């Protein structure tokens, strides 16, 4: 099993100008990380799991392109 961790992109909007994040999620059989990346962009800490190291590599490349890694 291979994994990648995506940090949450802080969201602003609590009225005090402080960044906030939401609970984490685990994306099982994540593939290229479509759902993990969406979750991280929305402020969740995402952990992606997949049996294929190639899929995790693709996820990490996409996350880097989105400035999430």
C-alpha positions as CSV (number, residue, x, y, z in Angstrom):
1,X,0.0,0.0,0.0
2,X,1.3,3.4,-1.0
3,X,0.2,6.7,0.4
4,X,0.5,10.5,0.0
5,X,-0.4,13.2,2.4
6,X,-1.7,16.5,1.2
7,X,-1.7,19.4,3.5
8,X,-4.9,21.4,3.8
9,X,-5.0,24.7,2.0
10,X,-6.1,27.2,4.7
11,X,-9.5,28.7,4.2
12,X,-10.3,32.2,5.3
13,X,-13.8,33.3,6.3
14,X,-14.2,32.8,10.0
15,X,-14.8,36.6,10.3
16,X,-11.6,37.1,12.2
17,X,-9.2,36.7,9.3
18,X,-7.7,33.6,10.8
19,X,-7.0,30.6,8.6
20,X,-9.1,27.5,9.4
21,X,-8.8,23.9,8.4
22,X,-11.3,21.1,8.6
23,X,-11.0,17.4,9.7
24,X,-8.9,15.0,7.7
25,X,-10.1,12.5,5.2
26,X,-8.7,9.2,3.9
27,X,-9.1,8.6,0.2
28,X,-8.8,4.8,-0.3
29,X,-8.0,3.6,-3.9
30,X,-7.2,7.2,-4.6
31,X,-5.9,6.7,-8.1
32,X,-4.6,10.0,-9.5
33,X,-6.0,11.9,-6.5
34,X,-9.0,13.7,-7.9
35,X,-11.0,13.6,-4.7
36,X,-7.9,14.1,-2.4
37,X,-6.9,17.2,-4.3
38,X,-10.4,18.6,-4.2
39,X,-10.6,17.9,-0.4
40,X,-7.2,19.6,0.2
41,X,-8.3,22.6,-1.8
42,X,-11.4,22.8,0.3
43,X,-9.4,22.9,3.6
44,X,-9.3,19.2,4.6
45,X,-6.1,17.3,5.4
46,X,-6.2,14.5,2.9
47,X,-4.4,11.1,3.1
48,X,-4.5,9.2,-0.2
49,X,-3.9,5.4,-0.3
50,X,-3.5,3.3,-3.4
51,X,-1.8,0.0,-4.3
52,X,-0.1,1.5,-7.4
53,X,3.0,3.5,-6.8
54,X,2.5,5.0,-10.3
55,X,-0.9,6.4,-9.2
56,X,0.6,7.9,-6.1
57,X,3.4,9.5,-8.2
58,X,0.7,10.9,-10.5
59,X,-1.2,12.3,-7.5
60,X,2.0,13.9,-6.1
61,X,2.7,15.5,-9.5
62,X,-0.8,16.9,-9.7
63,X,-0.6,18.1,-6.1
64,X,2.7,19.9,-6.8
65,X,1.1,21.5,-9.9
66,X,-1.8,22.8,-7.7
67,X,0.8,24.0,-5.1
68,X,-0.5,21.5,-2.5
69,X,2.6,19.5,-1.9
